[in-house]
Amino acid sequence: MSHSYIKHSLLMTASDTQDDSYTDEELVAFIQSGYCHMTVILCQRYVPLITKYAHVRQLRSIDSDLESALWECFLQAIKTYDITSNIPFAGFVKSRIRFTQWNLYRKSLRQWTHETVLAPQEDETDPLVSIPSSHDTAEEAIHHLELLALHTALSEMEPVHANLLRQVLLKGKSISEIANTYGMSRQAMHKKYKRAIALLKEALETVQ
């Protein structure tokens, strides 16, 4: 994927940056005091982080808007960071970026659900299709993104394995219950489940 305009500009100005010896917190203090040119140094340090959260497979349909939003979030974090706190700037800005990513994902999901008619057999209580509350925490946001990664991986697997995993992982059914439903022994169903888990791990590696 090609560099965005923002990243390209930062890379082009890298050679003009003379002093990169300050800590993140010191740079933020300088910027908040009016030394705005220090912003370039700080931004250069966080290009990898922005890239990581802006370009994930599950959100590739909105990665352009997402990257712009993450840079805006980053700049806002510089302004609002409390330099007197004991919280490292890196941790503070990462939490803000992750939550911004989640908000964009939620907005995209809400739009998707308005445009898509759920199939009759779709379970509307499935956490993969329900839209979480606006009061979700950052930890819950990451949990839902992990669920989305799981959904993506399952969609790329053979139906027989994907359906088995959905029943166990998402609907909470036991191996014994599923075995009884299909008239199989628990041992035989457990063997199928182990095979499905192995295939899921492979699929998840391609999703990340």
Secondary structure, DSSP 8 states (H G I E B T S, - for coil): ----HHHHHHHHTGGG-----S-HHHHHHHHHTT-TTHHHHHHHHTHHHHHHHH--GGGGGGHHHHHHHHHHHHHHHHHH--TTSSS-HHHHHHHHHHHHHHHHHHHHHHHHHHH----TT--TT-TTTS---TT--HHHHHHHHHHHHHHHHHHTS-HHHHHHHIIIIIS---HHHHHHHTT--HHHHHHHHHHHHHHHHHHHHHH-
